[in-house]
Amino acid sequence: MSSSVLYPSFKDAQQLYAQYSTLENISVLSNHLKKNIDDSFLSTMNGQNIHAIYNNIILRYYPNEICIKANFIKQVLMKGKSHVTIFELPVGSSRADLCKINGTSVAYEIKTDLDNFNRLEKQVEDYYKIFDEVYIICSETNINNIISVIPQRCGIYTYKQTKSGRYIFKIYRSAEKNFQIDTTKQLQILRKAEFYQFFKIRTNISNKKDLIEITKQMYDDEFINRIFKQILKKRFETQWTFLKQNHENIYEIDYQWFYKNQIEPSRIYK
């Protein structure tokens, strides 16, 4: 590769990410590239389609949450056989970046070097009301800052980016099992139809608050936690199965879009 090649800067890649949309017109995406990225660098990517070029530049030069999330899924969560992964699940006043549901429920909160930790303590607090285990995913350089904010029982995955742009993940600390789950908070996440289907409630009551109280009167906390996991696994199974079956044909920055929309990749990457 010629020494005259000008590599994209962080700001170049950040701008491309801000302008990117999975469904954006190809000519529009191409124009953004030409305005933001040096021609000498683009010439090194001959033969790649427009989505691939965006994907490669953003992953390598703008390591934001979506890059960490997709690579964690690809390298860690895709290895599981029977669990279901959930994107962006609302939990209290927070939103879990990723969740893994099987016999054990796990919440993952991603904190990149671009993030602050102002809400981390509250986020972890919310997750512990719902999940069996909680993990933080952060860079190796941020580990000491993370440890000072989270409880000892919270697990940690670290990541680093190699010179070639590849992400490497390691378990820094395993999570301890949570025995202080708030079943009311769990039940608040459920849909009304799920109460009738999974908890076999025989009543015409449609008020969710009343459904929660009836469920808590009928079942103990351990049973509710077990059924809660079954419900979430069932609800998101189709999306996760689609992504698992098609991820080799989907660019990392588009994982979440395809998870949500479940459209054949060949229809989008024309």
C-alpha positions as CSV (number, residue, x, y, z in Angstrom):
1,M,0.0,0.0,0.0
2,S,1.4,3.4,-1.0
3,S,2.6,5.7,1.7
4,S,0.6,8.5,0.0
5,V,-2.6,6.9,1.1
6,L,-4.5,9.2,3.5
7,Y,-6.3,7.1,6.1
8,P,-9.7,8.2,7.4
9,S,-9.6,10.1,10.6
10,F,-11.8,9.5,13.6
11,K,-13.9,12.5,12.5
12,D,-14.2,11.3,9.0
13,A,-15.5,7.9,10.1
14,Q,-17.8,9.6,12.7
15,Q,-19.3,11.8,9.9
16,L,-19.9,8.7,7.7
17,Y,-21.6,7.0,10.6
18,A,-23.9,10.0,11.1
19,Q,-24.8,9.9,7.4
20,Y,-25.3,6.2,7.1
21,S,-28.6,4.4,6.9
22,T,-29.1,0.8,5.8
23,L,-31.8,1.8,3.4
24,E,-30.2,4.9,2.1
25,N,-29.9,5.3,-1.7
26,I,-26.6,4.0,-3.0
27,S,-25.8,7.2,-4.9
28,V,-26.3,9.2,-1.8
29,L,-24.0,7.0,0.2
30,S,-21.4,7.2,-2.6
31,N,-21.5,11.0,-2.6
32,H,-21.0,11.0,1.2
33,L,-18.0,8.8,0.8
34,K,-16.4,11.0,-1.9
35,K,-16.9,14.1,0.3
36,N,-15.4,12.6,3.4
37,I,-12.8,10.0,2.4
38,D,-9.7,10.6,0.5
39,D,-9.7,9.1,-3.1
40,S,-6.3,7.4,-2.4
41,F,-7.8,5.4,0.4
42,L,-11.0,4.5,-1.5
43,S,-8.9,3.2,-4.3
44,T,-7.6,0.5,-1.9
45,M,-11.2,-0.8,-1.5
46,N,-11.9,-1.4,-5.1
47,G,-14.3,-4.3,-5.7
48,Q,-16.1,-3.7,-2.4
49,N,-19.8,-2.6,-2.4
50,I,-20.8,0.6,-0.8
51,H,-22.1,-1.1,2.4
52,A,-18.9,-3.0,2.8
53,I,-16.8,0.2,2.5
54,Y,-18.9,2.0,5.2
55,N,-18.8,-1.0,7.4
56,N,-15.0,-1.4,7.2
57,I,-14.3,2.3,7.7
58,I,-16.7,2.7,10.7
59,L,-15.6,-0.5,12.4
60,R,-11.9,0.4,12.2
61,Y,-11.8,4.2,12.7
62,Y,-14.9,4.9,14.7
63,P,-15.3,2.2,17.4
64,N,-18.6,3.3,18.8
65,E,-21.3,1.2,20.6
66,I,-22.7,-0.4,17.5
67,C,-19.3,-1.7,16.5
68,I,-18.6,-3.2,19.9
69,K,-22.1,-4.6,20.1
70,A,-21.9,-6.3,16.7
71,N,-18.5,-7.8,17.3
72,F,-19.4,-9.0,20.8
73,I,-22.4,-10.7,19.2
74,K,-20.3,-12.3,16.5
75,Q,-17.4,-13.4,18.7
76,V,-19.2,-14.3,21.9
77,L,-23.0,-14.6,21.7
78,M,-23.1,-16.4,18.3
79,K,-21.2,-19.3,19.9
80,G,-24.2,-20.2,22.1
81,K,-26.6,-22.9,20.8
82,S,-29.8,-22.5,22.8
83,H,-30.0,-19.0,24.1
84,V,-31.8,-15.9,22.5
85,T,-30.2,-12.5,22.3
86,I,-32.2,-9.3,22.7
87,F,-31.2,-5.8,21.5
88,E,-32.1,-2.7,23.5
89,L,-34.6,-4.1,26.0
90,P,-36.2,-1.3,28.1
91,V,-35.6,-2.0,31.8
92,G,-37.0,0.5,34.3
93,S,-35.6,3.9,33.3
94,S,-32.7,2.2,31.5
95,R,-32.3,0.2,28.3
96,A,-30.0,-2.9,28.3
97,D,-27.8,-2.9,25.2
98,L,-27.9,-6.6,24.9
99,C,-29.5,-9.5,26.9
100,K,-29.0,-13.2,26.7
101,I,-31.9,-15.4,27.7
102,N,-31.9,-19.1,28.4
103,G,-31.9,-20.9,31.8
104,T,-30.1,-17.8,33.0
105,S,-30.9,-14.2,32.1
106,V,-27.9,-11.9,31.5
107,A,-27.8,-8.2,30.8
108,Y,-24.9,-6.5,29.0
109,E,-24.2,-2.8,29.2
110,I,-21.6,-1.5,26.7
111,K,-19.4,1.5,27.7
112,T,-17.0,2.5,24.9
113,D,-14.2,5.0,25.2
114,L,-16.7,7.5,23.7
115,D,-19.2,7.2,26.6
116,N,-19.3,8.7,30.0
117,F,-20.3,6.8,33.1
118,N,-22.8,9.3,34.5
119,R,-25.8,6.8,34.4
120,L,-23.9,3.6,34.8
121,E,-24.6,3.1,38.5
122,K,-28.4,3.6,37.9
123,Q,-28.3,1.3,34.9
124,V,-26.7,-1.5,36.8
125,E,-29.2,-1.0,39.6
126,D,-32.1,-1.4,37.2
127,Y,-30.7,-4.5,35.6
128,Y,-30.2,-6.2,38.9
129,K,-34.0,-5.9,39.5
130,I,-34.6,-8.0,36.4
131,F,-31.7,-10.3,35.5
132,D,-29.8,-13.2,37.0
133,E,-26.4,-11.8,36.0
134,V,-25.1,-8.4,34.8
135,Y,-22.0,-7.7,32.7
136,I,-20.3,-4.5,31.7
137,I,-18.4,-4.5,28.4
138,C,-15.6,-1.9,28.3
139,S,-12.2,-1.3,26.8
140,E,-9.1,-2.5,28.6
141,T,-8.0,1.1,29.0
142,N,-11.2,2.0,30.9
143,I,-11.3,-1.0,33.3
144,N,-10.2,1.0,36.4
145,N,-12.8,3.6,35.8
146,I,-15.5,1.0,35.5
147,I,-14.5,-0.9,38.6
148,S,-14.9,2.2,40.7
149,V,-18.5,2.6,39.7
150,I,-20.0,-1.0,39.6
151,P,-20.6,-3.5,42.5
152,Q,-18.2,-6.4,43.0
153,R,-20.9,-8.9,41.9
154,C,-21.1,-7.3,38.4
155,G,-19.1,-9.1,35.7
156,I,-16.8,-7.4,33.2
157,Y,-15.8,-8.2,29.6
158,T,-13.0,-6.1,28.2
159,Y,-12.2,-5.5,24.6
160,K,-9.2,-4.1,22.7
161,Q,-8.8,-3.2,19.0
162,T,-5.8,-4.5,17.2
163,K,-3.8,-2.5,14.6
164,S,-5.7,-4.2,11.9
165,G,-9.0,-3.1,13.4
166,R,-10.1,-6.4,14.8
167,Y,-11.8,-6.5,18.2
168,I,-10.8,-9.0,20.9
169,F,-12.9,-9.7,23.9
170,K,-11.9,-11.3,27.2
171,I,-13.7,-12.0,30.5
172,Y,-12.0,-9.8,33.1
173,R,-14.4,-10.9,35.9
174,S,-17.3,-13.4,36.0
175,A,-20.6,-12.2,37.2
176,E,-22.1,-13.5,40.5
177,K,-25.7,-14.8,40.5
178,N,-28.3,-12.2,41.6
179,F,-30.7,-13.4,44.3
180,Q,-32.5,-10.1,44.8
181,I,-34.7,-10.0,41.7
182,D,-37.8,-7.8,41.9
183,T,-40.6,-9.8,40.3
184,T,-42.9,-6.8,40.0
185,K,-40.3,-5.1,37.8
186,Q,-40.0,-8.3,35.7
187,L,-43.8,-8.5,35.2
188,Q,-44.0,-4.9,34.2
189,I,-42.0,-5.8,31.1
190,L,-44.5,-8.4,30.0
191,R,-47.4,-7.8,27.6
192,K,-51.0,-8.4,28.8
193,A,-51.4,-11.4,26.4
194,E,-48.4,-13.0,27.9
195,F,-50.0,-13.1,31.4
196,Y,-52.9,-15.1,30.0
197,Q,-50.8,-17.4,27.8
198,F,-47.9,-18.3,30.2
199,F,-49.4,-17.8,33.7
200,K,-52.8,-19.3,32.8
201,I,-54.7,-16.5,34.4
202,R,-58.4,-17.0,34.0
203,T,-59.9,-13.6,34.4
204,N,-61.4,-10.8,32.4
205,I,-59.3,-8.2,34.2
206,S,-57.3,-6.2,31.6
207,N,-55.6,-3.7,33.9
208,K,-51.9,-4.6,33.9
209,K,-51.3,-3.6,37.5
210,D,-54.1,-6.0,38.6
211,L,-52.7,-8.7,36.4
212,I,-49.3,-8.3,38.1
213,E,-50.8,-8.5,41.6
214,I,-52.8,-11.6,40.7
215,T,-49.7,-13.3,39.2
216,K,-47.7,-12.6,42.4
217,Q,-50.5,-14.0,44.5
218,M,-50.7,-17.2,42.4
219,Y,-46.9,-17.9,42.0
220,D,-43.7,-17.6,44.0
221,D,-40.7,-15.5,42.9
222,E,-38.7,-18.5,41.6
223,F,-41.5,-19.6,39.3
224,I,-42.1,-16.1,38.0
225,N,-38.4,-15.6,37.2
226,R,-38.4,-18.9,35.3
227,I,-41.5,-18.1,33.3
228,F,-40.3,-14.6,32.7
229,K,-37.2,-16.0,30.9
230,Q,-39.4,-18.4,28.9
231,I,-41.6,-15.5,27.8
232,L,-38.7,-13.3,26.7
233,K,-37.0,-16.2,24.9
234,K,-40.3,-16.9,23.0
235,R,-40.9,-13.3,22.2
236,F,-37.5,-12.6,20.6
237,E,-36.7,-16.1,19.2
238,T,-37.7,-15.4,15.6
239,Q,-35.5,-12.2,15.4
240,W,-32.4,-13.9,16.9
241,T,-32.8,-17.0,14.8
242,F,-33.0,-14.9,11.6
243,L,-29.8,-13.0,12.6
244,K,-27.9,-16.2,13.4
245,Q,-28.9,-17.8,10.1
246,N,-28.0,-14.8,8.1
247,H,-25.2,-13.0,9.9
248,E,-22.5,-14.1,7.6
249,N,-24.3,-12.1,4.8
250,I,-24.9,-9.0,7.0
251,Y,-22.4,-6.3,7.7
252,E,-21.8,-5.7,11.4
253,I,-23.1,-2.1,11.4
254,D,-26.5,-3.5,10.1
255,Y,-26.9,-6.3,12.6
256,Q,-29.5,-4.5,14.7
257,W,-31.5,-3.3,11.6
258,F,-31.8,-6.8,10.2
259,Y,-32.6,-8.2,13.7
260,K,-35.6,-5.9,13.8
261,N,-36.7,-6.1,10.2
262,Q,-35.9,-9.7,9.2
263,I,-35.5,-8.9,5.5
264,E,-33.4,-11.1,3.2
265,P,-29.9,-9.4,3.0
266,S,-29.7,-9.8,-0.8
267,R,-32.8,-7.6,-1.1
268,I,-30.9,-4.7,0.7
269,Y,-27.4,-5.2,-0.5
270,K,-28.0,-4.9,-4.3
